[in-house]
């Protein structure tokens, strides 16, 4: 039992704790020590005002159930001071997560009040923990020294070593449009995290120059990807293809017997029945178009993996809505079917899985390039045989020995996550989106290097999620893919997937070259281990020089 929990319990019921084992369950057999400690602890507790509190179940003041506010017209509290609003929270008249509802014209103020409540409650909880530690320390000392309990002085806890108000003040509050976040991206908002955004490239991809925005705190990542872009572009650019495009959702259903489960499988695989299901599915959206249903049976459980195109949206919500409608149709023919969950983990979302690696999810993309030998030598500072051999030993054999699923690459996840953070994607989907196999081989009689990345499950969208937030929308603008493509629905999200694959290939090429040449540690020491910089003046130059390898 944590010390703070012990302390709270002993405050509420000090007379109950008359045995040593009430504090230390591992010592229940030491009756002598128990009696000695119980005589010492109670006088100490009498010195604490918390011990005499009438409060039976402690909660921070802001963790109370909301009631209908009294004497407040329409629930709007904008004319009240911050202190008055905090008092209403403490009285149970406002719930902290509803502050924006009560302050509809000033979300920033609502966030600021929530920060004050959080800092206050964290401070109280921390002080209670310090009290508990001081009580236990004094009790242990009294029990071991044999002091007279009456002579034990008032226990004074040490001062808090954390200033929560100061800590929260380092989390930015102002200059942010919280109206775009509430109800869409985050709840119980207390601020936002500024993440540096760098740009790599331009990368010549499918005949067009692309500048790649990357949000990251890992030094060297942007510089390394930039070097890879330079090598690819100088060698004539990269080419990409999209092999398939479809978001998946797989509900799990239960049948009375495996016989009926198998009958469902046969029924769905009948083309006319599939068309009936697809018609219901497609009716839920202008862009959702059901492509297939994979049926997997385990005992009497049935997993139905629906795959659908979703326009320029990443499409999870769109597909889920369609699946619900499709299940209604299936239920008419199989009324005994019990839908256990809309997601049965065969989808598979935000978890490593062989099914995404083999059958794809989202966009399945292959990107390739031929790097001239001169560029390998002059820009990447290595040679073709060393790169090819290292790719086999590290990315292929090494990953196989690790039992990797979809991890036959050097650091695809680095680039995927940086691009996702910059463009408003779901960063947790980097788990499956980073599935990648990097291949290298000599070409043109060994004079040049052929490189490719195959990524079967890139999950991206240019509408929905965080893509509408101003900073993320700006990064999508840099890529010329923000929003939905009216003329060719889905082409913007496909282009973003191509950019992800191209950037990953650039990052793979550069990192593998650094490893082959033995430059990795040196580059990280240069870009990622600098001393804390001195404070800069208010006026900061916006000019920048991107890192080059020559």
C-alpha positions in Angstrom: 0.0 0.0 0.0 1.5 3.4 -1.0 2.5 5.7 1.9 0.0 8.3 0.8 -2.8 5.8 0.9 -1.7 4.5 4.3 -1.7 8.1 5.6 -5.2 8.9 4.2 -6.6 5.8 5.7 -5.1 6.4 9.1 -6.4 10.0 9.0 -9.9 8.7 8.4 -9.9 6.0 11.1 -6.9 6.6 13.4 -8.2 4.3 16.1 -8.5 1.3 13.8 -4.7 1.2 13.2 -3.6 -0.4 16.5 -1.4 -3.0 15.1 1.9 -2.7 13.3 0.7 -4.9 10.4 -2.0 -2.3 9.6 1.0 -0.2 8.4 3.3 -2.9 7.3 1.5 -6.1 6.2 4.8 -7.9 5.7 5.5 -7.7 9.4 2.3 -9.2 10.8 4.1 -11.7 13.0 6.0 -9.1 15.0 3.5 -8.5 17.8 5.9 -6.8 20.0 6.9 -4.3 17.4 3.2 -3.8 16.5 2.3 -2.9 20.1 5.3 -0.5 20.4 4.6 1.2 17.1 0.8 1.6 17.8 1.5 3.4 21.1 3.9 5.7 19.3 1.9 6.6 16.2 -1.4 7.8 17.7 0.0 10.7 19.7 1.9 11.8 16.6 -1.3 11.8 14.6 -3.0 14.0 17.2 -0.7 16.8 16.2 -2.1 16.9 12.6 -5.1 18.9 11.8 -5.9 16.5 9.0 -6.4 13.7 11.5 -9.4 15.4 13.1 -11.0 16.2 9.7 -14.7 15.1 9.4 -13.9 14.2 5.8 -14.4 10.4 5.4 -13.4 10.0 1.8 -10.9 12.5 0.6 -11.1 13.9 -2.9 -9.5 17.0 -4.4 -12.1 19.8 -4.2 -12.4 19.9 -8.0 -13.2 16.2 -8.3 -16.9 16.5 -7.3 -20.1 15.8 -9.2 -21.6 18.8 -11.0 -25.0 20.1 -9.8 -27.3 22.7 -11.4 -25.8 26.1 -10.6 -27.9 28.3 -8.4 -28.6 31.9 -9.3 -26.6 31.7 -12.5 -28.6 32.6 -15.6 -28.2 30.0 -18.4 -25.1 28.6 -16.7 -22.9 31.3 -18.2 -20.3 32.5 -15.7 -18.3 34.9 -17.8 -19.1 37.9 -15.5 -17.6 36.1 -12.5 -14.0 36.3 -11.4 -11.6 33.3 -11.6 -11.8 32.9 -7.9 -15.6 32.9 -7.9 -15.6 30.2 -10.6 -13.1 28.1 -8.7 -15.4 28.3 -5.7 -18.2 27.1 -7.8 -16.1 24.1 -8.8 -15.4 23.4 -5.2 -19.1 23.6 -4.3 -19.9 21.1 -7.1 -21.7 23.7 -9.3 -19.3 23.3 -12.2 -17.3 20.3 -13.4 -13.7 21.2 -14.5 -14.2 19.6 -17.9 -17.2 21.8 -18.5 -15.4 25.1 -18.1 -15.4 25.9 -21.8 -19.2 25.4 -21.8 -19.6 27.9 -19.1 -17.1 30.3 -20.7 -18.2 30.0 -24.3 -16.6 33.3 -25.4 -13.2 32.8 -23.8 -11.8 29.3 -24.0 -8.3 30.5 -23.1 -9.6 31.7 -19.8 -11.3 28.3 -19.2 -8.1 26.5 -19.9 -6.3 29.0 -17.5 -8.7 28.3 -14.7 -8.3 24.5 -15.2 -4.6 25.0 -14.9 -5.0 26.8 -11.6 -7.2 24.0 -10.2 -4.7 21.4 -11.3 -1.8 23.2 -9.8 -3.7 23.7 -6.5 -4.8 20.1 -6.3 -1.5 18.6 -7.2 0.1 20.8 -4.5 -2.3 19.6 -1.9 -1.8 15.9 -2.8 1.9 16.3 -2.8 1.8 18.0 0.6 -0.3 15.1 2.0 2.3 12.6 0.7 5.0 14.6 2.5 3.0 14.5 5.7 2.6 10.8 5.4 6.3 10.3 4.9 7.1 12.4 7.9 4.5 10.5 10.1 5.9 7.2 9.1 9.5 8.3 9.7 8.6 9.6 13.2 6.7 6.5 14.0 9.5 4.2 13.0 12.0 6.3 15.0 9.8 6.2 18.1 9.2 2.4 17.7 12.9 1.6 17.5 14.1 4.1 20.2 11.5 3.3 22.8 10.6 6.9 23.4 7.7 7.9 25.5 4.8 8.6 23.1 3.8 11.6 25.1 7.2 13.2 24.6 7.1 13.0 20.8 7.0 16.6 19.4 4.8 17.8 16.6 5.8 16.3 13.3 6.6 19.0 10.8 6.7 17.7 7.2 9.5 19.1 4.9 8.5 21.9 2.5 7.4 20.8 -1.0 10.2 20.4 -3.5 7.9 21.0 -6.4 6.2 24.3 -7.4 3.3 23.1 -9.5 2.3 26.6 -10.5 5.7 27.4 -11.8 5.8 24.0 -13.6 2.5 24.5 -15.3 3.4 28.1 -16.3 6.1 26.5 -18.6 3.3 24.9 -20.5 2.1 27.4 -23.1 -1.4 28.8 -22.7 -1.9 31.8 -24.9 -1.9 32.4 -28.7 -3.8 29.2 -29.5 -7.2 28.7 -31.0 -8.8 26.2 -28.5 -12.1 26.4 -30.4 -10.6 24.1 -33.0 -9.6 21.6 -30.4 -12.7 21.2 -28.2 -14.9 18.4 -29.3 -12.4 17.3 -31.9 -8.9 16.7 -30.7 -8.6 16.9 -26.9 -10.5 17.2 -23.6 -9.6 18.7 -20.2 -7.2 21.0 -22.0 -4.4 22.6 -20.0 -2.3 24.0 -22.8 -0.3 22.8 -25.8 3.2 21.4 -26.5 5.3 23.3 -29.0 7.4 20.8 -31.0 10.1 22.0 -33.4 9.3 21.6 -37.0 12.1 21.2 -39.5 12.1 20.7 -43.3 13.9 18.2 -45.3 14.4 18.3 -49.0 13.3 19.2 -51.5 12.9 15.6 -52.6 12.3 14.9 -56.3 9.3 12.5 -56.1 7.4 11.4 -59.2 8.8 14.3 -61.1 7.8 17.0 -58.6 9.9 18.7 -55.9 8.5 18.1 -52.4 9.6 19.8 -49.2 9.0 17.5 -46.2 7.9 19.1 -42.8 9.0 17.0 -39.8 8.0 17.7 -36.2 10.6 16.1 -33.9 12.8 16.6 -30.8 15.4 14.2 -32.0 18.5 16.0 -33.2 20.1 14.8 -36.4 16.8 13.3 -37.8 15.9 16.2 -40.1 19.5 16.7 -41.1 19.9 13.0 -42.0 16.6 12.8 -43.9 17.7 16.0 -45.7 20.9 14.4 -46.8 19.0 11.4 -48.1 16.7 13.7 -50.1 19.7 15.4 -51.6 21.2 12.1 -52.7 18.0 10.9 -54.3 17.2 14.2 -56.0 20.7 14.5 -57.4 20.4 11.0 -58.8 17.3 11.7 -60.7 14.6 11.4 -58.1 12.3 8.7 -56.7 9.3 6.9 -58.1 6.3 5.6 -56.2 3.3 3.4 -56.8 0.2 2.7 -54.6 -0.6 -1.0 -54.7 -3.9 -0.8 -52.8 -5.9 1.6 -50.7 -8.4 0.6 -48.1 -9.1 1.2 -44.4 -10.2 -1.8 -42.3 -12.4 -2.5 -39.3 -13.0 -6.0 -38.0 -15.9 -6.6 -35.5 -16.0 -9.8 -33.5 -19.3 -11.8 -33.4 -20.3 -14.9 -31.5 -22.6 -17.7 -32.8 -24.3 -20.6 -30.9 -22.1 -23.0 -32.8 -19.3 -23.3 -35.2 -21.8 -24.7 -37.8 -23.7 -21.4 -38.0 -20.4 -19.5 -38.0 -19.3 -21.4 -41.0 -22.6 -20.8 -42.7 -22.1 -17.1 -42.2 -18.7 -17.3 -43.9 -20.2 -19.1 -46.9 -23.1 -16.6 -47.0 -20.9 -13.6 -47.1 -18.6 -15.1 -49.8 -21.7 -15.4 -52.1 -21.4 -12.4 -54.5 -25.0 -11.4 -54.4 -25.0 -11.3 -50.6 -21.8 -9.3 -50.6 -23.4 -6.7 -52.9 -26.3 -6.5 -50.5 -24.0 -5.8 -47.6 -21.9 -3.3 -49.7 -25.1 -1.4 -50.6 -25.9 -0.9 -46.9 -22.3 -0.1 -46.1 -21.9 2.5 -48.9 -25.2 4.2 -48.0 -23.5 5.7 -44.9 -21.0 7.9 -46.7 -20.4 9.7 -50.0 -16.8 8.3 -50.0 -17.0 4.9 -48.3 -16.9 2.1 -50.8 -16.7 -1.4 -49.5 -14.1 -3.5 -51.3 -13.9 -6.8 -49.4 -14.8 -8.7 -46.3 -12.3 -11.2 -44.9 -14.0 -13.8 -42.7 -11.8 -15.5 -40.0 -13.3 -18.1 -37.6 -12.0 -19.1 -34.2 -14.3 -21.7 -32.6 -17.7 -20.1 -32.7 -16.2 -16.6 -32.9 -16.3 -14.8 -36.3 -14.1 -11.9 -37.2 -15.3 -9.9 -40.2 -12.5 -7.7 -41.6 -14.2 -5.0 -43.7 -12.0 -3.1 -46.1 -13.2 0.2 -47.7 -11.9 3.2 -49.6 -12.4 6.4 -47.6 -11.7 9.3 -49.9 -9.1 11.8 -48.4 -9.9 10.8 -44.8 -7.9 8.3 -42.9 -11.3 6.8 -42.5 -11.5 4.9 -39.2 -14.8 6.6 -38.2 -16.2 6.3 -41.7 -15.6 2.6 -41.9 -16.9 2.0 -38.4 -20.1 3.7 -39.3 -20.5 1.6 -42.4 -19.7 -1.6 -40.5 -22.5 -0.9 -38.0 -25.0 -0.6 -40.9 -23.6 -3.7 -42.6 -24.0 -5.7 -39.4 -27.7 -4.7 -39.3 -28.2 -6.4 -42.7 -26.3 -9.5 -41.7 -28.3 -9.7 -38.5 -31.5 -10.0 -40.5 -30.3 -13.3 -41.9 -28.5 -14.4 -38.8 -30.6 -13.2 -35.9 -28.7 -15.4 -33.4 -25.4 -13.5 -34.2 -24.2 -11.6 -31.1 -21.9 -8.6 -31.9 -19.4 -8.6 -29.1 -17.3 -5.6 -30.2 -17.1 -3.3 -33.2 -13.4 -3.9 -33.1 -12.1 -7.4 -32.6 -8.4 -6.6 -33.1 -8.2 -8.2 -36.5 -8.4 -4.7 -38.1 -5.5 -4.2 -36.7 -5.3 -0.7 -35.3 -2.3 0.7 -33.4 -0.8 -2.8 -32.7 1.8 -4.9 -34.4 0.2 -7.5 -36.6 1.1 -9.9 -39.4 -2.3 -9.2 -41.1 -1.4 -5.6 -41.8 2.1 -6.6 -42.9 0.7 -9.2 -45.4 -2.6 -7.8 -46.5 -2.1 -4.1 -45.9 -4.2 -1.4 -44.2 -4.6 2.2 -45.4 -2.3 2.8 -48.4 0.2 0.2 -49.5 3.1 2.1 -51.2 6.4 1.1 -52.8 9.0 3.8 -53.5 12.2 3.3 -55.4 15.3 5.2 -56.6 18.6 4.5 -58.3 21.5 6.4 -56.6 24.6 7.0 -58.7 27.9 5.7 -57.5 29.3 9.2 -57.5 26.6 10.4 -55.2 27.1 7.4 -52.8 30.7 8.4 -52.6 30.5 12.2 -52.5 27.2 12.8 -50.6 26.7 9.7 -48.5 30.4 9.2 -47.9 30.4 5.4 -48.3 30.4 2.8 -51.1 27.8 0.5 -52.7 29.2 -2.9 -51.5 29.2 -1.7 -47.9 25.6 -0.4 -48.1 24.3 -3.6 -49.7 26.1 -5.9 -47.3 25.0 -3.9 -44.2 21.4 -3.8 -45.4 21.3 -7.6 -45.6 23.1 -8.1 -42.3 21.1 -5.5 -40.3 17.7 -4.9 -41.9 17.1 -8.4 -43.2 18.9 -10.9 -41.1 19.1 -8.9 -37.9 15.3 -8.2 -38.0 14.6 -11.8 -38.8 16.6 -13.0 -35.9 14.6 -10.6 -33.7 11.4 -12.1 -34.9 10.3 -8.8 -36.3 6.9 -8.3 -38.0 7.3 -5.5 -40.6 10.4 -4.1 -39.0 12.9 -4.9 -41.8 14.3 -1.4 -41.9 16.7 0.9 -40.1 14.3 3.6 -38.7 11.2 4.1 -40.7 9.2 4.9 -37.5 11.4 8.0 -37.0 10.3 9.6 -40.2 6.7 8.4 -40.1 6.2 9.8 -36.6 7.8 13.2 -37.4 5.7 13.6 -40.5 2.5 12.5 -38.7 3.1 15.0 -35.9 3.6 17.8 -38.4 0.6 17.0 -40.6 -2.1 16.2 -37.9 -2.2 12.4 -38.3 -2.8 10.0 -35.4 0.8 9.5 -34.1 -0.2 6.2 -32.4 -0.8 4.8 -35.9 2.9 4.9 -36.6 2.9 1.3 -35.1 1.4 -0.2 -38.3 2.3 2.7 -40.6 6.0 2.1 -40.0 5.8 -1.4 -41.4 8.6 -1.3 -44.0 11.1 -3.5 -45.7 14.2 -1.7 -47.2 16.0 -3.4 -50.0 19.3 -2.4 -51.6 21.2 -4.0 -54.5 23.9 -3.0 -56.9 22.7 -2.1 -60.4 24.2 -1.0 -63.7 27.1 -3.5 -63.4 27.7 -2.4 -59.8 28.2 1.2 -60.6 25.0 2.4 -59.0 22.8 1.5 -56.0 19.1 0.5 -56.3 17.0 1.1 -53.2 13.4 0.6 -52.5 11.0 0.7 -49.5 7.8 -1.3 -49.4 5.3 0.0 -46.9 1.9 -1.9 -46.9 0.0 0.0 -44.2 0.4 3.7 -44.3 -2.6 5.3 -42.6 -3.0 8.9 -43.5 -5.7 11.5 -44.3 -5.8 15.1 -45.4 -9.2 15.8 -43.7 -10.4 14.9 -40.2 -8.4 14.3 -37.1 -5.8 17.0 -36.4 -5.5 18.1 -40.0 -7.7 21.2 -39.5 -5.5 22.6 -36.7 -3.7 25.7 -38.0 -0.1 24.6 -37.7 -0.8 21.1 -39.0 -2.9 22.6 -41.9 0.1 24.8 -42.7 2.4 21.8 -43.1 -0.2 20.1 -45.3 -0.2 23.3 -47.4 3.6 23.0 -47.8 2.9 19.6 -49.3 0.0 21.0 -51.4 -2.4 18.3 -50.1 -4.6 20.1 -47.5 -8.2 19.2 -47.4 -10.2 17.0 -49.8 -9.5 16.8 -53.5 -12.9 17.7 -55.1 -11.9 16.6 -58.6 -10.2 13.3 -57.6 -11.4 12.2 -54.2 -8.7 10.4 -52.3 -5.8 11.7 -54.4 -4.6 14.1 -51.7 -4.3 11.4 -49.1 -2.6 9.1 -51.6 0.0 11.8 -52.4 0.6 12.2 -48.7 1.2 8.5 -48.4 3.7 8.7 -51.3 5.5 11.5 -49.5 5.7 9.4 -46.4 7.3 6.5 -48.3 9.7 8.8 -50.2 10.8 10.5 -46.9 11.3 7.1 -45.3 13.5 6.0 -48.2 15.6 9.2 -47.8 16.0 8.5 -44.1 16.9 4.9 -44.7 19.5 5.8 -47.3 21.2 8.4 -45.1 21.2 6.4 -41.8 22.5 3.2 -43.5 25.2 5.2 -45.1 26.2 6.8 -41.7 26.3 3.3 -40.2 28.3 1.9 -43.0 30.8 4.7 -42.8 30.9 4.7 -39.0 29.6 8.2 -38.7 26.5 7.7 -36.6 27.9 8.5 -33.1 29.8 11.5 -34.4 26.8 13.0 -36.1 24.6 12.5 -33.0 27.2 14.1 -30.8 27.3 17.1 -33.2 23.5 17.5 -33.6 21.9 16.0 -30.5 24.3 16.5 -27.5 24.9 20.3 -27.4 25.2 22.2 -24.2 22.2 24.3 -23.1 22.2 27.4 -25.2 22.4 30.9 -23.7 19.2 32.9 -23.7 18.7 34.6 -27.1 17.5 38.1 -27.8 13.9 38.8 -28.5 14.7 39.3 -32.2 15.6 36.0 -33.8 16.8 35.6 -37.4 14.3 33.5 -39.4 16.9 32.7 -42.0 18.2 29.1 -42.0 20.8 27.0 -43.7 19.9 23.4 -44.1 22.6 20.9 -43.4 24.6 19.6 -46.3 27.0 16.8 -46.4 29.6 18.5 -48.7 
